[in-house]
């Protein structure tokens, strides 16, 4: 693999650039959907912003600082 980069040939680098562009085009054509953990974080942040208290009305295994951070991000990015 390292022998491929020993010779300073611009066509090799051009080929690698085209290959990387083709691989990244798949993300633009069919973007990755939201993951379950991201969906859980959005729901937790939204619930915290609707006056629900952590661990008494919301049952989650998220640590408090992480849950509060998700609530703050939901408040900053969505509510305003």
TORPA-4810 file (N, C-alpha, C, O; in nm, 3 decimals):
<nodes>
NODE_1_0.081_-0.119_0.000_0.000_0.000_0.000_0.087_0.126_0.000_0.055_0.223_-0.068_X
NODE_2_0.195_0.124_0.076_0.279_0.243_0.081_0.354_0.266_-0.049_0.389_0.380_-0.080_X
NODE_3_0.380_0.161_-0.126_0.447_0.179_-0.254_0.361_0.260_-0.350_0.413_0.324_-0.441_X
NODE_4_0.234_0.259_-0.330_0.143_0.335_-0.417_0.170_0.484_-0.405_0.154_0.557_-0.503_X
NODE_5_0.210_0.531_-0.287_0.232_0.674_-0.264_0.379_0.716_-0.275_0.409_0.834_-0.257_X
NODE_6_0.470_0.624_-0.304_0.612_0.662_-0.311_0.644_0.746_-0.434_0.724_0.839_-0.425_X
NODE_7_0.584_0.716_-0.544_0.610_0.791_-0.667_0.512_0.908_-0.671_0.392_0.892_-0.652_X
NODE_8_0.567_1.026_-0.697_0.484_1.146_-0.702_0.421_1.156_-0.840_0.467_1.232_-0.925_X
NODE_9_0.317_1.081_-0.860_0.246_1.078_-0.987_0.110_1.144_-0.967_0.027_1.092_-0.891_X
NODE_10_0.085_1.256_-1.034_-0.043_1.326_-1.010_-0.165_1.245_-1.054_-0.274_1.265_-1.001_X
NODE_11_-0.148_1.154_-1.150_-0.262_1.075_-1.195_-0.307_0.975_-1.090_-0.425_0.941_-1.084_X
NODE_12_-0.215_0.928_-1.008_-0.255_0.840_-0.898_-0.338_0.916_-0.796_-0.440_0.867_-0.748_X
NODE_13_-0.293_1.035_-0.763_-0.369_1.117_-0.668_-0.502_1.160_-0.727_-0.601_1.169_-0.654_X
NODE_14_-0.507_1.187_-0.855_-0.631_1.221_-0.920_-0.729_1.103_-0.916_-0.848_1.122_-0.894_X
NODE_15_-0.676_0.983_-0.936_-0.760_0.863_-0.928_-0.816_0.842_-0.789_-0.932_0.805_-0.774_X
NODE_16_-0.734_0.865_-0.687_-0.782_0.852_-0.549_-0.887_0.959_-0.519_-0.986_0.931_-0.452_X
NODE_17_-0.866_1.081_-0.569_-0.964_1.187_-0.548_-1.098_1.155_-0.612_-1.203_1.178_-0.552_X
NODE_18_-1.095_1.101_-0.735_-1.219_1.062_-0.802_-1.288_0.950_-0.725_-1.411_0.950_-0.711_X
NODE_19_-1.209_0.855_-0.676_-1.267_0.744_-0.599_-1.332_0.794_-0.471_-1.441_0.748_-0.435_X
NODE_20_-1.270_0.887_-0.402_-1.328_0.942_-0.280_-1.455_1.023_-0.309_-1.550_1.019_-0.231_X
NODE_21_-1.456_1.094_-0.419_-1.576_1.169_-0.457_-1.690_1.074_-0.489_-1.804_1.099_-0.450_X
NODE_22_-1.662_0.965_-0.559_-1.766_0.867_-0.591_-1.821_0.801_-0.466_-1.941_0.775_-0.456_X
NODE_23_-1.735_0.773_-0.370_-1.780_0.712_-0.245_-1.866_0.810_-0.167_-1.968_0.772_-0.109_X
NODE_24_-1.827_0.937_-0.164_-1.904_1.036_-0.088_-2.034_1.074_-0.157_-2.124_1.127_-0.091_X
NODE_25_-2.047_1.051_-0.284_-2.172_1.083_-0.355_-2.288_0.998_-0.303_-2.403_1.040_-0.311_X
NODE_26_-2.258_0.880_-0.251_-2.364_0.796_-0.195_-2.432_0.864_-0.076_-2.551_0.845_-0.054_X
NODE_27_-2.358_0.943_0.000_-2.418_1.015_0.113_-2.511_1.127_0.066_-2.608_1.158_0.135_X
NODE_28_-2.483_1.187_-0.048_-2.569_1.292_-0.099_-2.694_1.236_-0.166_-2.801_1.298_-0.162_X
NODE_29_-2.681_1.121_-0.227_-2.795_1.060_-0.296_-2.893_1.000_-0.195_-3.014_1.022_-0.205_X
NODE_30_-2.842_0.924_-0.099_-2.926_0.860_0.002_-2.866_0.887_0.139_-2.786_0.807_0.188_X
NODE_31_-2.903_1.000_0.204_-2.841_1.035_0.333_-2.879_0.935_0.442_-2.984_0.872_0.438_X
NODE_32_-2.791_0.924_0.537_-2.813_0.834_0.649_-2.925_0.888_0.736_-2.929_1.007_0.767_X
NODE_33_-3.016_0.801_0.774_-3.129_0.844_0.856_-3.085_0.864_1.001_-2.972_0.830_1.037_X
NODE_34_-3.172_0.918_1.081_-3.142_0.945_1.221_-3.130_0.812_1.298_-3.207_0.719_1.274_X
NODE_35_-3.035_0.806_1.388_-3.016_0.684_1.466_-3.109_0.684_1.586_-3.168_0.785_1.622_X
NODE_36_-3.119_0.569_1.647_-3.208_0.555_1.762_-3.160_0.638_1.880_-3.242_0.695_1.953_X
NODE_37_-3.029_0.645_1.901_-2.978_0.725_2.013_-3.001_0.875_1.989_-3.028_0.948_2.084_X
NODE_38_-2.991_0.921_1.864_-3.021_1.061_1.835_-3.169_1.091_1.858_-3.204_1.196_1.910_X
NODE_39_-3.255_0.998_1.819_-3.398_1.016_1.839_-3.432_1.017_1.988_-3.519_1.092_2.032_X
NODE_40_-3.364_0.933_2.065_-3.384_0.931_2.211_-3.341_1.064_2.273_-3.408_1.116_2.362_X
NODE_41_-3.229_1.119_2.226_-3.181_1.246_2.278_-3.274_1.361_2.245_-3.296_1.449_2.328_X
NODE_42_-3.329_1.361_2.124_-3.424_1.465_2.086_-3.549_1.457_2.172_-3.599_1.559_2.219_X
NODE_43_-3.599_1.337_2.192_-3.719_1.320_2.274_-3.695_1.357_2.420_-3.783_1.416_2.483_X
NODE_44_-3.579_1.323_2.472_-3.545_1.356_2.610_-3.532_1.507_2.628_-3.581_1.563_2.726_X
NODE_45_-3.465_1.573_2.534_-3.450_1.718_2.542_-3.584_1.790_2.531_-3.607_1.889_2.600_X
NODE_46_-3.671_1.740_2.446_-3.803_1.801_2.432_-3.887_1.781_2.557_-3.959_1.872_2.598_X
NODE_47_-3.879_1.664_2.617_-3.955_1.638_2.740_-3.904_1.724_2.855_-3.984_1.772_2.936_X
NODE_48_-3.774_1.744_2.864_-3.719_1.829_2.970_-3.761_1.975_2.952_-3.778_2.047_3.050_X
NODE_49_-3.779_2.018_2.829_-3.823_2.156_2.805_-3.972_2.174_2.829_-4.019_2.287_2.836_X
NODE_50_-4.046_2.066_2.841_-4.189_2.075_2.869_-4.218_2.049_3.016_-4.316_1.984_3.051_X
NODE_51_-4.130_2.101_3.102_-4.148_2.102_3.248_-4.157_1.963_3.311_-4.221_1.948_3.415_X
NODE_52_-4.095_1.863_3.251_-4.089_1.731_3.316_-3.955_1.721_3.388_-3.853_1.766_3.336_X
NODE_53_-3.956_1.661_3.506_-3.833_1.652_3.583_-3.766_1.517_3.558_-3.831_1.415_3.533_X
NODE_54_-3.636_1.521_3.565_-3.555_1.404_3.536_-3.565_1.303_3.650_-3.557_1.340_3.767_X
NODE_55_-3.583_1.177_3.616_-3.588_1.061_3.706_-3.714_1.052_3.792_-3.732_0.951_3.860_X
NODE_56_-3.800_1.153_3.793_-3.926_1.138_3.867_-4.043_1.125_3.770_-4.133_1.044_3.791_X
NODE_57_-4.043_1.204_3.664_-4.146_1.188_3.562_-4.090_1.135_3.431_-4.165_1.094_3.343_X
NODE_58_-3.957_1.137_3.418_-3.890_1.079_3.301_-3.802_0.965_3.349_-3.713_0.985_3.432_X
NODE_59_-3.825_0.846_3.299_-3.745_0.731_3.336_-3.646_0.703_3.224_-3.683_0.653_3.118_X
NODE_60_-3.520_0.737_3.249_-3.416_0.721_3.149_-3.287_0.676_3.216_-3.270_0.693_3.337_X
NODE_61_-3.198_0.619_3.137_-3.069_0.579_3.191_-2.959_0.680_3.155_-2.841_0.652_3.173_X
NODE_62_-2.998_0.795_3.105_-2.902_0.900_3.071_-2.852_0.970_3.196_-2.930_0.994_3.288_X
NODE_63_-2.724_1.004_3.200_-2.673_1.080_3.314_-2.731_1.221_3.316_-2.771_1.273_3.211_X
NODE_64_-2.736_1.285_3.432_-2.801_1.417_3.444_-2.738_1.525_3.357_-2.810_1.601_3.292_X
NODE_65_-2.606_1.534_3.353_-2.542_1.640_3.276_-2.571_1.622_3.127_-2.595_1.720_3.057_X
NODE_66_-2.568_1.499_3.080_-2.599_1.472_2.941_-2.745_1.505_2.909_-2.774_1.563_2.805_X
NODE_67_-2.835_1.471_2.998_-2.977_1.500_2.976_-3.001_1.650_2.977_-3.077_1.701_2.893_X
NODE_68_-2.940_1.722_3.067_-2.957_1.868_3.071_-2.898_1.933_2.946_-2.954_2.028_2.893_X
NODE_69_-2.785_1.880_2.901_-2.725_1.932_2.779_-2.818_1.911_2.660_-2.833_2.001_2.577_X
NODE_70_-2.881_1.795_2.651_-2.977_1.769_2.544_-3.097_1.864_2.553_-3.149_1.910_2.451_X
NODE_71_-3.139_1.893_2.675_-3.248_1.988_2.694_-3.209_2.128_2.652_-3.289_2.199_2.589_X
NODE_72_-3.087_2.169_2.685_-3.040_2.302_2.646_-3.028_2.313_2.494_-3.067_2.414_2.435_X
NODE_73_-2.975_2.208_2.431_-2.961_2.211_2.286_-3.098_2.215_2.218_-3.116_2.284_2.118_X
NODE_74_-3.192_2.142_2.272_-3.328_2.145_2.219_-3.389_2.285_2.234_-3.457_2.334_2.144_X
NODE_75_-3.365_2.346_2.347_-3.418_2.480_2.374_-3.354_2.584_2.282_-3.423_2.671_2.229_X
NODE_76_-3.221_2.576_2.264_-3.150_2.675_2.183_-3.180_2.657_2.035_-3.207_2.755_1.966_X
NODE_77_-3.176_2.534_1.986_-3.184_2.512_1.842_-3.324_2.499_1.787_-3.346_2.526_1.669_X
NODE_78_-3.420_2.458_1.869_-3.554_2.432_1.816_-3.654_2.536_1.860_-3.732_2.585_1.779_X
NODE_79_-3.653_2.571_1.986_-3.756_2.661_2.037_-3.740_2.805_1.991_-3.839_2.878_1.983_X
NODE_80_-3.619_2.847_1.960_-3.600_2.987_1.923_-3.587_3.003_1.776_-3.570_3.115_1.728_X
</nodes>
